[in-house]
Amino acid sequence: MKNFFFFIVLLTTIKVSAQQESGAIQFWNNLKTHCGKSYEGTVIEAPENDSFRGNKLIMHVRSCNDNIIKIPFFVGEDKSRTWVLKLENNRIQLKHDHRHQDGTPDKVTQYGGTTTSSGLANIQFFPADQETADLISYASTNVWWITIDETSFTYNLRRIGTDRLFSVRFDLTKPVENPSAPWGWEN
């Protein structure tokens, strides 16, 4: 009986450890280690006339809790964008929160998608959801993905069936000074 009890405790511990070690959880915990820090980025891939080129790009892992991480993304003086990641049921959702300078929501906001699996510790894919297809029909074939490792964080977008590809890489080895609050936030 004593051995049986030990075996049950061991199986329970292994099961809990396995659940805690899913790709989504590992990715989430890795990202949370950067909470409160900001990093400068560079465009890796974008159309030649893309408005992001030539601007200072800063991501600020500004807000983290157990199931929501908010990362404002500044393009020059434009503080309208925040990536909102939500962890639920071993899946991660990515939404794009766009605001006007006065803090009011843009008419094109809250688009994105949810992972279809727990993914890997260093990469998560977010195919466009129905809300995105209803809001921006041409973005219904979007797939976003985020990678993270010891040295970099990348945010990427591919519009399937087109040449549209966007990628920006942030250097996680060199934190920069935190910017002021994004539009719609209070310090």
N, C-alpha and C positions, 0 to 999 in steps of 0.2 A: 504494500500500500504506500509506503514511504517513497519507493522508487517511482510508482505511478504518479504521485503528486509532483515529484521533482520533474518528471517527464512533461506533465501538463504545463507547469510553470515555464519550462524551457521552450516548449512549442509556442506558448503565448508570447514570450519574450521575443522569439525569432519572428513571429508574425507581426508584432508591433514594430520591431526594428525594420522589417522589410517594408511596411507601410510608410514609415517615416523616411525611408531612404529612396522613395520613388524619384524619378527624374524631375518631376514638377516641384517636389519638396526641396530637393537639393538645389535646383535652380533658384527657387524662392529664397532659401536661406543664404545662398551666395550673394544674391542681389541685395538682401537686407544688410549685409556687412558694409555696404556703401552708403547706408542711410546717413543723411546729414552732409554728404560730400558732393562736390561738383567737379566736373571734368570737361575739358575742351575736346572738341571733335573736329574731324576733317571729312569732307565729302570724298568717298571712295569711288562711287558710281552715281552718275546723274546725267540727264540731258545737258548738253553744252550751255543752253540758255537758262538753266535752272536757277531760281532766285536764291538758293541756299549757297551757291558758289560765291566766294569772295566775302562772305559774312563770317563773323565770329560765331561759332556754334558751341553752346554750353548746355549740358544736361545737369540737373540738380536732383539728386535722390532726396527729395525734400520731406516726404511724409511716409512713414512705414508703420504698419501694425500687423497683426496676425494674418489678416486676409486682404489688405489693400495697400499697395505701394503707389505713390504719386510721384512722377518724375517730370517736372517742367522742362521743356526743351526750348531754349532761346536761340533765335536766328537774328543776329545783330541786335537791334533795339526792339525787335518783335518778340513780345512776351505772351503771345496768344495761345501757345500750345502746351498741353500737359498730357503725358502718357499715363493712363490709369490702368494698373494691373490689379486684377482681383483673383485670389486663389479660393476655389470652391470645389469640393468633391474630386480632389486630385487633378483638376484642370485649371488652367490659367486663362483668364480673359484679358484682352487688350482693348481698351477704348481710347479714342482721341478726343480730349476735351478742348474745344476751341472757344476762346473768349475774345470779346472786343476790349478795347482799352479801358472802357468804363466797367468792365467785369461782367457784362451781360453775355449770355451764350450766343455764339455765332449760329446762323441758321444751318450750317453744316458742322455738326458736332455729334459726339457719341457714336461715331462709326468705328468698326473694328471687327474682332472675332474672338473665338474661343478655341483653345487647343482641342484636338480630337483624341488625344491620348495624353499620358503623363509626360511624354517627351523625354528629353535627356537633360542631364545636369547642366550642360553647356549650351543648349539650344532649344528654343520653343517656337513652334509654327502656329500662326493664327490666320486661318482662312476667313474671308469675309463672311459675316453673318447676314441674316435676313434683314435686320435693321439697316445695315450698310447698303444692301441691294435696294431697299425701298427708298433710302435717303439719297444715294448716289448710284444710279443704275450702272454707269460705266465702271464703277469700282466693285461690282459684284464678283469679279474674278480676281480681286486682290488677294494676295497672300503676304502677310507680314511675318517676319521672323526676327528674333532677338538672340544674339549669342553673347555669352559672357565667359571669360576665363580670368586667369590671374593678371593679365595685362590689358585686356580690352573688353569693351562693350560695343556691340554693333546693333544698329537698328536698320532694318532692311524692308524693302517693299518690291514685290514683283507683281505686275498685272499680267496674268496668264493670257496668252493669245495676242500679246502686243510686245513692243520693244521696251515698254516702261519698266525701268529698273532704277531703284534708288538705294543707296547704302551710305551710311555715315558711321565712322569708327571713333570711339572715345578712348583716350589713353587713361587707363585706370591706375597707372603708376605715378601720375603727376596730378594730384588734386589741385584745383584752383580755388580762388576766393569765391565764396558763395555769392550769387547775385541777389539783387533785391527780389521781392515777391513777384510772381507772375501776375498777369492781369486777372482780376477776379479773386485774388487771395489777399489776406491781410497779414502783415508781419507779426 
